[in-house]
Amino acid sequence: MKTPYQIHYETFAVAGGLYDERHAKLYAEFADDLIADGSYSIVYDGVAHACYTPITIDAAPHLKCYVVAPLSVLPEYQRQGYATRLMERAEQELKPDVVFIMGEFHHYGKRYNTPHKVGLPVESLAPLENWFALALTEGALDDVGQSTSSMTGPYTEPLIWRHPSEQV
Ligand SMILES: CC(C)(COP(=O)(O)OP(=O)(O)OC[C@H]1O[C@@H](n2cnc3c(N)ncnc32)[C@H](O)[C@@H]1OP(=O)(O)O)[C@@H](O)C(=O)NCCC(=O)NCCS
C-alpha cells in the first residue's frame, strides 16, 4: 500500500508541464505536514490521496468549510473517476457546507461550480478565477457576498500558494 507521500511524489514526478521532481517532493512533504497538523487525509483505493484542511469564511464563520490540497491520482489511474469518487467519499465523511480548491478550470471547474466572492486565506498573487468553490449545502454561499477567509497551519505557507513556476 502506497503512502500519501509516495502517491504525490510518483504523480507529480512524471506529471510533466510545469512540474518536475522538485514539485513532487514539495507536494509530498506538504501532504505529510498537513497530516501531522491534523488535516483530514484520505487514501482512495490505494491510488489517490488528498488532504482537506479547515478554512473559515470570515463573513460566515458558522459554515463548515475545507480546502482540498494536495490532490493526486497515480498516473495510470487518471481520467477514470478516482478523484471524483475520492471527493464524494470525503464529502460524505466530513459533511462540509462548502469545499474550496485552487487549480485549473479544466480540472475542477465542472465540479466546483458555485459562484462566490471569498478571498484567499493568505496574501497571494494567485488568480481568484482559479479559486473554486462547491456548496454542498444548497444556498450556503448565496448570502455571503464578498468576504475574507482564514486558516492556520502549513497551508498558510506563502510558497504553496505561488505559481508552480515560482515554487522551486
Ligand atoms: C487532476 C487529477 C487530480 C484529476 O484526477 P482524475 O481521477 O484523473 O479525475 P477524474 O477522472 O475524477 O475526472 C473528473 C473530471 O475532471 C476533469 N479532468 C480531470 N483530469 C483532466 C485532464 N487531465 N484534462 C482535462 N480534464 C480533466 C474532467 O472534467 C473530468 O471529467 P471527465 O473525465 O468526465 O471529462 C489527476 O489527474 C492528477 O493527479 N493529475 C496529476 C497532477 C496534476 O496535474 N494536478 C493538477 C494540479 S493541482
The ligand as a MOL file (V3000), in Angstrom:
LIG
                    3D

  0  0  0     0  0            999 V3000
M  V30 BEGIN CTAB
M  V30 COUNTS 48 50 0 0 0
M  V30 BEGIN ATOM
M  V30 1 C -6.0070 16.3220 -11.7490 0
M  V30 2 C -6.3050 14.9530 -11.1370 0
M  V30 3 C -6.2990 15.0810 -9.6170 0
M  V30 4 C -7.7110 14.5050 -11.6000 0
M  V30 5 O -7.9730 13.2000 -11.1040 0
M  V30 6 P -8.7230 12.1120 -12.0130 0
M  V30 7 O -9.0080 10.9220 -11.1680 0
M  V30 8 O -7.9280 11.9350 -13.2280 0
M  V30 9 O -10.0810 12.8900 -12.3040 0
M  V30 10 P -11.4890 12.2600 -12.6880 0
M  V30 11 O -11.2870 11.0400 -13.5280 0
M  V30 12 O -12.3210 12.1010 -11.4610 0
M  V30 13 O -12.0350 13.4120 -13.6090 0
M  V30 14 C -13.1220 14.2370 -13.2890 0
M  V30 15 C -13.2050 15.3950 -14.2600 0
M  V30 16 O -12.0900 16.2610 -14.0650 0
M  V30 17 C -11.7010 16.8130 -15.3430 0
M  V30 18 N -10.3210 16.3980 -15.6290 0
M  V30 19 C -9.5430 15.6270 -14.8460 0
M  V30 20 N -8.3190 15.4950 -15.3940 0
M  V30 21 C -8.3360 16.1580 -16.5480 0
M  V30 22 C -7.3620 16.3970 -17.5610 0
M  V30 23 N -6.1200 15.8910 -17.4880 0
M  V30 24 N -7.7090 17.1340 -18.6340 0
M  V30 25 C -8.9460 17.6590 -18.7250 0
M  V30 26 N -9.9280 17.4730 -17.7900 0
M  V30 27 C -9.6140 16.7370 -16.7120 0
M  V30 28 C -12.6960 16.3140 -16.3410 0
M  V30 29 O -13.7620 17.2230 -16.3910 0
M  V30 30 C -13.1150 15.0090 -15.7180 0
M  V30 31 O -14.3670 14.5700 -16.1420 0
M  V30 32 P -14.4740 13.6680 -17.4800 0
M  V30 33 O -13.3840 12.6230 -17.4170 0
M  V30 34 O -15.8610 13.1300 -17.3920 0
M  V30 35 O -14.2760 14.6390 -18.6000 0
M  V30 36 C -5.2950 13.8710 -11.5820 0
M  V30 37 O -5.3630 13.7380 -12.9670 0
M  V30 38 C -3.8720 14.1500 -11.1810 0
M  V30 39 O -3.4440 13.7830 -10.0860 0
M  V30 40 N -3.0790 14.7550 -12.1120 0
M  V30 41 C -1.6530 14.9560 -11.9450 0
M  V30 42 C -1.3790 16.0740 -11.0610 0
M  V30 43 C -1.9130 17.3820 -11.6030 0
M  V30 44 O -1.6400 17.8120 -12.6990 0
M  V30 45 N -2.7150 18.0440 -10.7590 0
M  V30 46 C -3.2710 19.3250 -11.0740 0
M  V30 47 C -2.5570 20.3960 -10.4130 0
M  V30 48 S -3.1010 20.5410 -8.7440 0
M  V30 END ATOM
M  V30 BEGIN BOND
M  V30 1 1 1 2
M  V30 2 1 2 3
M  V30 3 1 2 4
M  V30 4 1 2 36
M  V30 5 1 4 5
M  V30 6 1 5 6
M  V30 7 2 6 7
M  V30 8 1 6 8
M  V30 9 1 6 9
M  V30 10 1 9 10
M  V30 11 2 10 11
M  V30 12 1 10 12
M  V30 13 1 10 13
M  V30 14 1 13 14
M  V30 15 1 14 15
M  V30 16 1 15 16
M  V30 17 1 15 30
M  V30 18 1 16 17
M  V30 19 1 17 18
M  V30 20 1 17 28
M  V30 21 1 18 19
M  V30 22 1 18 27
M  V30 23 2 19 20
M  V30 24 1 20 21
M  V30 25 1 21 22
M  V30 26 2 21 27
M  V30 27 1 22 23
M  V30 28 2 22 24
M  V30 29 1 24 25
M  V30 30 2 25 26
M  V30 31 1 26 27
M  V30 32 1 28 29
M  V30 33 1 28 30
M  V30 34 1 30 31
M  V30 35 1 31 32
M  V30 36 2 32 33
M  V30 37 1 32 34
M  V30 38 1 32 35
M  V30 39 1 36 37
M  V30 40 1 36 38
M  V30 41 2 38 39
M  V30 42 1 38 40
M  V30 43 1 40 41
M  V30 44 1 41 42
M  V30 45 1 42 43
M  V30 46 2 43 44
M  V30 47 1 43 45
M  V30 48 1 45 46
M  V30 49 1 46 47
M  V30 50 1 47 48
M  V30 END BOND
M  V30 END CTAB
M  END
